Amino acid sequence: MPRGLAPRIIYCYARNSHEFWGYGAGLDFERKILVKKDAPKLFEALLKKKSWKAHTIVMSRNTDCYQPVERKFEITRKCLEVFLKYKHLVGIITKNSLILRDLDILKALAKDNLIVVNISITSLSEDTRRILEPRTATIKKRLESEKILSENGIPVNVMLAPIIPSINSHEILPLAKKISELGAKSIPHTIVRLNGAIGEIFTDWIKKTLPDRADKVLNQIQDCHGGTLNESRYGKRMRGEGAIAQQINDIMNLARLKYFKGKAMPKLNTNSHEEYKDGQLKLF
């Protein structure tokens, strides 16, 4: 477990999982980084199993696979090499431009329709990015990453996640327009939810960082989730409910209709891995 600095994303749902390992969801989440050095080796052993059936594996479902320590350990790159070797489907979620380091592997995966990249962009404002997501790639770099990936035939899905009322909710339409122009295929979204320890961490942060609108933002988040900051109900936790959530969801639908009509993410190829596996078995 190296000591360093992870991206300081105040609303990140992954903070709660740090408590599972015996650490705090606050400063520990940002300073104590768990590194799975054997991940590529263990992953390859999994794909070698005769019983394994190909389905999309998403990297970064919890924490960003391109956070700063990846420059040193290259675990993500080594895992991508395994995906390519075994012709297996992979999805990536990231906020960071370090993904362009692995453009060679991503292009090779895209040739067989085995890759989709999800880039999280929550604002066009650097001021907003700095307070919400310090130590992440700038908005300019994220937009540049989207453009370069798209130009190289790698399908990009830009996630407007989360939408936070009265912080970035007013940016939905200009964000959608810009993202579409740069080549994104789709724009999924979520409304912020503050489960577990995150509610207390976020509340403390916003009262110190944005005291003039803290109560307004917190009240609007509660309005989206039945009067609480915490939301776990399936079907409600990502979209919310109530007037404010409905307004956000309606604007997102308008953005898709206006800027993403006729666009869609491609269906990934599940056959290549099975064909690779069959070919290898024939050798024995």
C-alpha positions in Angstrom: 0.0 0.0 0.0 2.0 3.1 -1.2 1.4 6.5 0.2 0.5 9.2 -2.2 -2.3 11.3 -3.4 -5.4 10.0 -5.2 -7.8 12.3 -7.0 -9.9 14.2 -4.4 -13.4 13.6 -5.6 -15.6 14.7 -2.8 -18.8 13.0 -4.0 -17.1 9.7 -5.0 -19.2 6.6 -4.1 -16.0 4.6 -3.8 -15.1 6.3 -0.5 -17.4 3.9 1.3 -15.5 0.9 0.1 -12.3 2.1 1.7 -14.0 1.5 5.1 -14.4 -2.2 4.1 -10.5 -2.4 4.2 -10.4 -0.8 7.6 -9.5 2.7 6.4 -11.5 6.0 6.6 -13.7 7.3 3.8 -12.2 10.8 4.2 -8.4 11.5 4.2 -7.5 7.8 4.1 -9.3 7.5 0.8 -7.2 10.2 -0.7 -3.8 9.2 0.9 -3.8 5.4 1.3 -3.9 3.7 -2.0 -4.4 -0.1 -2.4 -2.4 -1.6 -5.3 -3.2 -5.0 -6.7 0.2 -5.8 -8.2 -0.8 -9.4 -9.2 -4.0 -8.3 -11.0 -2.7 -8.9 -14.5 -1.4 -12.4 -13.6 -4.6 -13.4 -11.8 -6.8 -12.0 -14.6 -4.9 -14.0 -17.2 -5.5 -17.1 -15.1 -9.2 -16.4 -15.1 -9.4 -16.0 -18.8 -7.6 -19.3 -19.4 -10.3 -21.2 -17.6 -12.4 -23.4 -20.0 -15.5 -22.5 -18.1 -15.1 -18.7 -18.6 -17.6 -17.1 -20.9 -16.9 -13.7 -22.5 -18.8 -10.7 -21.2 -17.7 -7.1 -20.8 -15.4 -6.4 -17.9 -15.4 -2.8 -16.8 -12.2 -1.3 -15.3 -12.8 1.5 -12.7 -16.2 0.4 -11.5 -14.9 1.5 -8.1 -11.8 3.7 -8.3 -10.2 5.2 -11.4 -7.8 2.8 -13.1 -5.8 5.8 -14.4 -5.1 7.6 -11.1 -1.6 8.9 -10.6 0.0 5.7 -9.2 -0.7 4.0 -12.5 2.2 5.9 -14.1 4.5 3.9 -11.8 2.9 0.5 -11.6 1.3 0.2 -15.1 -1.3 -2.3 -13.8 -4.0 -1.0 -16.1 -1.7 -1.2 -19.2 -0.7 -4.8 -18.3 -4.4 -5.8 -17.8 -5.2 -4.2 -21.2 -2.4 -6.3 -22.8 -4.2 -9.4 -21.4 -7.5 -8.3 -22.8 -5.9 -7.9 -26.2 -4.0 -11.2 -26.0 -7.2 -13.1 -25.3 -9.5 -11.0 -27.5 -11.7 -10.1 -24.6 -14.3 -7.3 -24.2 -13.4 -4.4 -21.9 -14.9 -1.2 -20.8 -13.0 1.7 -19.1 -14.3 4.5 -16.9 -11.9 7.4 -16.2 -11.5 11.1 -15.6 -7.9 11.1 -16.5 -5.9 11.8 -19.7 -3.3 9.2 -18.9 -5.5 6.8 -20.9 -3.9 8.2 -24.0 -0.6 6.6 -23.0 -2.3 3.3 -23.9 -3.7 4.4 -27.2 -1.8 1.7 -29.1 -3.6 -1.1 -27.2 -7.0 0.6 -27.3 -6.7 1.0 -31.1 -5.9 -2.7 -31.4 -8.8 -3.7 -29.3 -11.1 -1.4 -31.3 -10.2 -3.2 -34.5 -12.0 -6.2 -33.2 -14.8 -4.2 -31.6 -13.7 -5.1 -28.0 -13.5 -1.8 -26.3 -15.6 1.1 -25.1 -14.3 4.1 -23.1 -16.4 6.0 -20.7 -15.0 9.5 -19.8 -16.5 11.4 -16.9 -16.9 15.1 -17.7 -19.1 17.0 -15.2 -18.5 20.6 -16.2 -17.0 22.9 -18.8 -15.7 25.2 -16.1 -12.2 24.8 -14.7 -13.3 26.6 -11.5 -16.0 24.0 -10.9 -13.6 21.1 -11.8 -11.0 22.5 -9.3 -13.4 22.5 -6.4 -15.3 19.3 -7.2 -12.5 17.1 -8.6 -9.0 18.4 -7.6 -6.0 16.3 -8.8 -7.9 15.0 -11.8 -7.2 15.9 -15.5 -8.3 19.4 -16.5 -11.5 19.7 -18.6 -9.4 20.7 -21.6 -7.4 17.4 -21.3 -10.5 15.3 -20.9 -12.1 16.9 -23.9 -8.9 16.4 -25.9 -8.8 12.7 -24.8 -12.4 12.3 -26.0 -11.5 13.8 -29.4 -8.3 11.7 -29.9 -10.0 8.5 -28.9 -13.0 9.1 -31.2 -10.7 10.0 -34.1 -8.9 6.7 -33.6 -12.1 4.7 -33.9 -12.5 4.0 -30.2 -16.1 4.4 -29.1 -16.5 7.0 -26.4 -19.4 7.3 -24.0 -19.2 10.6 -22.0 -20.7 10.4 -18.6 -22.4 13.4 -17.1 -22.1 11.9 -13.7 -23.1 13.1 -11.3 -25.4 16.0 -12.0 -25.4 18.1 -8.8 -28.3 20.6 -8.5 -27.1 24.2 -8.4 -23.5 23.2 -9.1 -23.4 21.8 -12.6 -27.1 21.2 -13.4 -27.2 24.4 -15.5 -24.5 23.1 -17.8 -26.3 20.1 -19.2 -27.1 21.5 -22.7 -23.8 23.2 -23.4 -21.9 20.1 -22.2 -23.9 17.8 -24.4 -23.3 20.0 -27.4 -19.6 20.2 -26.9 -19.3 16.5 -26.2 -21.3 15.5 -29.3 -19.1 17.8 -31.5 -16.0 16.0 -30.3 -17.3 12.5 -31.2 -19.0 11.0 -28.2 -21.6 8.3 -29.1 -23.8 8.8 -26.0 -24.2 10.7 -22.7 -25.5 8.7 -19.8 -26.1 10.6 -16.5 -26.7 10.2 -12.8 -28.1 12.5 -10.2 -25.7 12.8 -7.2 -26.4 10.5 -4.2 -24.5 10.7 -1.0 -24.6 7.2 0.6 -23.0 6.1 3.8 -20.1 8.3 5.1 -20.2 10.4 1.9 -23.2 12.4 3.1 -21.3 13.8 6.1 -18.1 14.3 4.1 -19.9 16.2 1.4 -21.9 18.3 3.8 -18.8 19.4 5.7 -17.0 20.1 2.4 -19.7 22.2 0.9 -20.3 24.3 4.0 -16.6 25.2 4.0 -16.1 25.5 0.3 -19.4 27.0 -0.9 -21.0 28.4 2.2 -23.3 30.9 0.3 -25.1 28.0 -1.4 -24.5 25.0 0.8 -28.0 24.8 2.2 -29.6 25.3 -1.2 -27.6 22.5 -2.8 -28.1 20.1 0.2 -31.9 20.8 0.2 -32.1 20.2 -3.5 -30.2 16.9 -3.3 -32.6 15.8 -0.5 -35.5 16.8 -2.7 -34.2 14.4 -5.4 -34.1 11.5 -2.9 -37.3 11.6 -0.8 -35.9 14.0 1.8 -32.5 12.4 2.4 -29.0 12.6 1.1 -28.7 8.8 1.1 -30.4 6.8 -1.7 -30.0 3.0 -2.3 -33.2 2.0 -4.0 -32.7 0.3 -7.3 -34.3 2.3 -10.1 -34.3 5.5 -8.0 -30.7 5.9 -6.8 -29.3 7.1 -10.2 -32.3 9.1 -11.5 -33.9 10.4 -8.3 -37.5 11.5 -8.0 -39.4 14.7 -7.4 -39.6 18.0 -9.3 -35.9 18.8 -9.4 -34.9 15.3 -10.5 -37.6 15.3 -13.1 -36.4 18.7 -14.5 -32.8 17.3 -14.7 -33.9 14.1 -16.4 -36.1 16.1 -18.9 -33.2 18.4 -19.8 -31.0 15.3 -20.3 -33.6 13.8 -22.6 -33.8 17.0 -24.6 -30.0 17.1 -24.8 -30.0 13.6 -26.3 -32.7 14.4 -28.8 -31.0 17.7 -29.8 -27.3 16.6 -30.0 -27.2 12.8 -30.1 -30.0 11.8 -32.5 -28.9 8.9 -34.6 -25.9 8.2 -32.4 -25.5 4.9 -30.5 -22.8 2.9 -28.8 -21.8 -0.2 -30.9 -22.5 -3.7 -29.6 -19.3 -5.2 -28.5 -18.0 -8.5 -30.0 -18.4 -11.5 -27.7 -17.2 -14.0 -30.4 -13.5 -13.1 -30.7 -12.6 -14.5 -27.2 -14.5 -17.7 -27.8 -12.8 -18.1 -31.2 -9.4 -17.5 -29.7 -10.1 -20.0 -26.9 -11.3 -22.6 -29.4 -8.2 -22.1 -31.5 -5.9 -22.5 -28.5 -7.7 -25.7 -27.4 -7.0 -27.2 -30.9 -3.3 -26.8 -30.3 -3.5 -29.3 -27.5 
